[in-house]
Amino acid sequence: MDNSNDTTDAARSAIVGAFLQARRDGASLAEFPGEIPHDLVAAYEVQDLAISQWPDQVVGWKVGYIAPDRRDASGDERLLGPIFARQFWTATGGIAPIPVFAGGFAAIEAEYVLRLDADAPADQLEWTADEAAALPATLFLGLEVASSPLATINVLGPRVVVSDFGNNNGLLLGAEVPDWTARDEDGLVAETFIEGTSVGTGGACRLPGGLRGAFAFALARSARRGRPLRRGEWVATGNATGIHDIEVGQHGKVEFAGLGVLEVVATAAAPDGHAG
């Protein structure tokens, strides 16, 4: 249910409490816990409260695209969700287990991931793609675990996605992509497989505005939230082949043409003793 009024402190607390408890328990939610924040600004207030109550450090941000018909008055064409330290993994060449919420939403996404190699200016609130590309950063391959206790999170839309950590439950980091600013993004191509069947193809060119556009959004929105990006933080730029549903026990693989392969197996999210 939408709310035409400002989201109250009590309403924010109820939303955050329900999502965080479900994440702690490795459980699912039957419905959105309360009234959906009326706009993205209100949804980010929910997200900020959730981050403050989650016992882990934010090490980066995932970027998600918002379809034109689902945007609000903010005009944002993308959204952000936090990536936490304990759910940021480096690939070792084997098949990595990834936690997803059984009964909730679970998918994998091929990603191109940027590591900032310098602080972004805290007072710069708007960024062009060219300005973003000029900020020192290193590009890597990646695979996002898009999972939430709420099965309908994407159906309900961007305000709900933002409210639950951007529908993120981890990021698997792959190999470095050298000299990314000198590359033709059309040459960054990827294909995703579930249980050996191809479910999506694409690459950096699939991202509206490309890698630089996604990076620019992350820089601008983070600064406007009072969270300017810092050296060592990561930005997952968006799904490069689509959003691909995965079930517990299924095997997923992303092949980045000429650059590397990431393989995972979905496991049921267990109760999190660290987050008690």
N, C-alpha and C positions, 0 to 999 in steps of 0.2 A: 504494500500500500504506500502510495506517495504521500508526502507531507508538504503542504504549501507554506508552512511556517518554519521558522528557524528551528534547527535541531537543538533540543534542550540538553543541558548537561546530563540530566537523568537518562534521556533517550540515548545519548552517545555512550554513556556508561553501560547501559543494558546491551547495546549492540556489541560493544567491545567485550564485555564479560562473557556473552554467549559464544562468540567466535573463538576467543582465547581458550575458554574451557574446552570447547570441542577440539581445538588443536592440541591442547595438553593431553586430552584423553584419546586422541587418534580416532575420534568419533565423527559422525555426520549430523547435520541439522536438517530437519524436515522442511523448514521455511526460514525466510529472513527474520531475524529476531527483533521485530519492531517495525517502525516506519522508515522507509528508505529515505536517506538524506535528500533534501530537495534540490541540491545542485552539487557540483564537484567540489566547490570550496567547503561545503559542509561535510562532504565525504572525506576530504583530506583531514578535516578536524577529527573525524572518527579514527582515521588511520594514524594520525599523530598520537592520539591518546593510546591506541593499541601498541604502538612502538614503545611508548614510555613505560608500558606495563609488561612488555615481553622481555624476559631476562636473557637478552642476547644483544650483540653489537651489530648495527647495520654496517655492512661493508660495501654495499652497492645498491643499484636500483634497476628494476626491469621496466622497460617501456612497452606499452601496449597501444595499438592503434584503435581509434574510435571512429566508427563509420559515420559519415556525414549526417545521417538521419537520427543519430543517437547523441549528438553533441548538444551542449547547453549554452547558455549565454556567455560563458567564459570564452567560447570559441576554440577551446583546446581540441586539437585533433588527435592527441595521444593522452595517455595516463601513466602514472608511476606507481610502483609498488616496491617495498623494501626487500633486499636480499640480506639474510643474516649469516653471521660467521659460521655457525654450526651447521648451516645448510648450504655451504659453499665448498664444493669438492673439486679436487684436481684429478683429472683422468689419469689412470696408470697404464692404460692399454688393454685392460680386461673389461669384463661386463660389470658395470657399476650398479649396485642396488639403489633404487630411488624410492622414497616413501610417498605414497599417495593415500588419500582418504577413501577407504572402501565405503560405498554408499554416497559419497560426495562427488565432486568433479575431479577428473584426473585426465591429464593430457601431457604430451611432450611437444616442445617447440624447438626447432633448429634456430640457433642464435649466432650472431656475430657480436662479440663482447669487447668493449673498450675499457682499458685501464688508464685512468688519468695519471699522467707523469708530472703534473704540476697543479697547484691550487688554481681553481677558477676565481677570478676577481669577485669578491663578495658583493660588490655594489653594481655589478652588471646584471640587469634583470631581463634584458632581451638579447638574443643571439641569432645571428644568421648562420647558415650552413657553412659558409666560408670561414667565419670567425671560429666556429666550433672545430673545423678541421685544422686550424692553425694552433689550437691549444694542444700542447704536447700530450700524446696518448699513444698507447700500443694496442693493436687489435689481436684478438684471439678467437678461436672457434668455441662454441658453447652449446649446451642443451639445457633448456629451462624445464623444470618440473612445474607445470601449471596445475595446481591442485588446491582444493578448498573443501571444507566440510559441507558446503552448500552445493548440491548438484546443479541447481538452476542459476548459479552465479552469473554465467555469461548471458543467459536468457534475460535475466532481470536488468542487465545493463551496466554501464560504466560506473555509476554511483555505487552500486553494490560491489563491483570488482575492486574499486578503490577502498571500500570499507573493510575488505578482508585481505589486506596485504597485497593488493593487486593480483589476487588469485595465484600467488607464488608460493611454492613449497621447496625451493632449492634451485641451484644452478651448478651444472657440471662443466668445468672449464677444460678445454682442449688445447691444441697447439697454437703457438703464436703465428699470426699472418704477417710476414715481413713487408715493410714499405707500403703500408696500407694507403697512405695518402697519395702515393704515386700510381696506384692501381686503378684500372678501369673496373668499376663496380659490377659491370655486366659479366666480368670474368669470375666473380665470386658466386659459384653455383653450388646448390645443395639438393639432396634428395633424402626423404625420410621414409623409413620402413617400419611397419608393425607386423610382427610374426612373419617376417620375410616378404611381405607384400608391400609394394610401393604405395604410399598414401598421399604423397605430396612432393612436388618439385618446385624449385624457385631459386632464391638466392638473395643477395643484397639488393638487387634491382627490384625485388618484390616489395620492398619497403617504400612507402610514399616519401619522396624526398631523399631516399637512400640513407646510408649510414650517417651522413653528415646532418641530415634533417632530424633524425632521431636523437642524435647527440645534442644538437642545438636545443631541442625541446627539453631534454633532461637537464641541461644547464640552466635554461631560463626558468622552468617550473620549480626546480630545486631552490634557486636563488629567491624566487618570489615567495616560497614557503619558509624562508629563513634558514634554509639548509644548503647553502652553496656547496658545490661539489669540491672535494679535496683530493690532493695527491694520494694515490693508492686506492681510491674508490673505483668501483666497476659499474659499467652501464651495459646492460643487455638490450640491444637496439630494437628488438621486435621479432616476431615469428617470420622466418625466412622462407618457409615452405607451407605454412598453415598451422592450425591448431589441431593436433591429432589425438583423439581419445585413446586411452590405454587402460587396460584392466589389470588388477592384481595378478601377477604370474606371467604377464605378457612381456615379450622381448621387443625393445625398440632400438633402432639404429639410424644414425644420420651420417650420410656420406657427403663430405665437403670435397668437391672435385679437385683432385691434385693436392689437397692440403691435409686431409686426415679423416678419421672415422671415430665416432663416439657411439658406444653401445651401452644399453641399460636394461635392467629388468625391474618391473614395478613390484614393490612389496607393500603390504598393508602398513600404514603409519601406526606405530606403536605408541602407547602412552609415554609421554615425555617427562622423565623424572627431573630433567634440568629445568623444566618450566612450571614446576609445581607451585 
